[in-house]
Amino acid sequence: MLRPLEMAHQFLAEIMTKEDVVVDATMGNGHDTLFLAERAKKVVAFDIQEQALEQTRERLEKAGLSNVELLLTGHERLDAYVEEVKAGIFNLGYLPNADKSVVTQPQTTLLALEKLCQRLVPGGRIAVMIYYGHTGGAVERDAVLDFVSRLSQREFTATIYRTLNQMNHPPFLVMLEKIKDYNHG
Ligand SMILES: C[S@@+](CC[C@H](N)C(=O)[O-])C[C@H]1O[C@@H](n2cnc3c(N)ncnc32)[C@H](O)[C@@H]1O
């Protein structure tokens, strides 16, 4: 059975092509950035920590990939950097092996998610990995679940993938797909 992060990758890989612009909203150590860069034309990747950019830059260099725009800025500003997006991923929470007090925040996460939903092309997909064991994590989890539950079913399909019998705070996945024949007009 796929773990939630594996499911997130598969969900996005199914629709990505070498023609597409995609977003990594939370670059971190660059695992998702690399995954996307191998499959898309261009990745626009965000993080607010210099350490994340350094790790990701190194990872991409080792893989010989140069199709990523690495941005040291919050994902809530993504509308200044992207227009049409085919796919996006959020990995919420803190950067492993770094300052655990720097975490994604409900307000900025929702702003970014809303902007990404607006810029998503029909048939495009967003994966949101939710980690909620840290302080404030449950508030962010609930804010994201509330936001995606309210999306119009005419415009989006919102799905959840989570284990039901694991101890502690197992991360889970929210998947969004913009309806293919959705027409803004
Ligand atoms: C769980 S980590 C991401 C892990 C990453 N996807 C990977 O593959 O290693 C969450 C990241 O979100 C970043 N972050 C926090 N607030 C942010 C914001 N407003 N915009 C962009 N990134 C943010 C943190 O600095 C941290 O690196």
The ligand as an SDF file (V2000), in Angstrom:
LIG
                    3D

 27 29  0  0  0  0  0  0  0  0999 V2000
    7.8780   19.8750    6.0280 C   0  0  0  0  0  0  0  0  0  0  0  0
    9.0310   21.0520    5.3800 S   0  0  0  0  0  0  0  0  0  0  0  0
    9.0350   20.6680    3.6500 C   0  0  0  0  0  0  0  0  0  0  0  0
    9.7460   19.3860    3.2670 C   0  0  0  0  0  0  0  0  0  0  0  0
   10.1130   19.3190    1.8180 C   0  0  0  0  0  0  0  0  0  0  0  0
    8.9750   19.2760    0.9400 N   0  0  0  0  0  0  0  0  0  0  0  0
   11.1110   18.2170    1.4880 C   0  0  0  0  0  0  0  0  0  0  0  0
   10.8820   17.4910    0.5030 O   0  0  0  0  0  0  0  0  0  0  0  0
   12.1090   18.1140    2.1780 O   0  0  0  0  0  0  0  0  0  0  0  0
    8.1330   22.5750    5.4400 C   0  0  0  0  0  0  0  0  0  0  0  0
    8.8900   23.7560    4.8690 C   0  0  0  0  0  0  0  0  0  0  0  0
    7.9990   24.8560    4.7290 O   0  0  0  0  0  0  0  0  0  0  0  0
    8.7560   26.0230    4.8930 C   0  0  0  0  0  0  0  0  0  0  0  0
    7.8590   27.1690    5.0980 N   0  0  0  0  0  0  0  0  0  0  0  0
    7.3230   27.6530    6.2430 C   0  0  0  0  0  0  0  0  0  0  0  0
    6.5510   28.7260    5.9820 N   0  0  0  0  0  0  0  0  0  0  0  0
    6.6200   28.9380    4.6360 C   0  0  0  0  0  0  0  0  0  0  0  0
    6.0580   29.9180    3.7660 C   0  0  0  0  0  0  0  0  0  0  0  0
    5.2490   30.8730    4.1990 N   0  0  0  0  0  0  0  0  0  0  0  0
    6.3480   29.8140    2.4490 N   0  0  0  0  0  0  0  0  0  0  0  0
    7.1620   28.8430    1.9690 C   0  0  0  0  0  0  0  0  0  0  0  0
    7.7240   27.9010    2.7490 N   0  0  0  0  0  0  0  0  0  0  0  0
    7.4550   27.9450    4.0710 C   0  0  0  0  0  0  0  0  0  0  0  0
    9.6730   25.7060    6.0370 C   0  0  0  0  0  0  0  0  0  0  0  0
   10.7860   26.5750    6.0630 O   0  0  0  0  0  0  0  0  0  0  0  0
   10.0450   24.2410    5.7340 C   0  0  0  0  0  0  0  0  0  0  0  0
   11.2530   24.1630    5.0350 O   0  0  0  0  0  0  0  0  0  0  0  0
  1  2  1  0
  2  3  1  0
  2 10  1  0
  3  4  1  0
  4  5  1  0
  5  6  1  0
  5  7  1  0
  7  8  2  0
  7  9  1  0
 10 11  1  0
 11 12  1  0
 11 26  1  0
 12 13  1  0
 13 14  1  0
 13 24  1  0
 14 15  1  0
 14 23  1  0
 15 16  2  0
 16 17  1  0
 17 18  1  0
 17 23  2  0
 18 19  1  0
 18 20  2  0
 20 21  1  0
 21 22  2  0
 22 23  1  0
 24 25  1  0
 24 26  1  0
 26 27  1  0
M  CHG  2   2   1   9  -1
M  END
$$$$
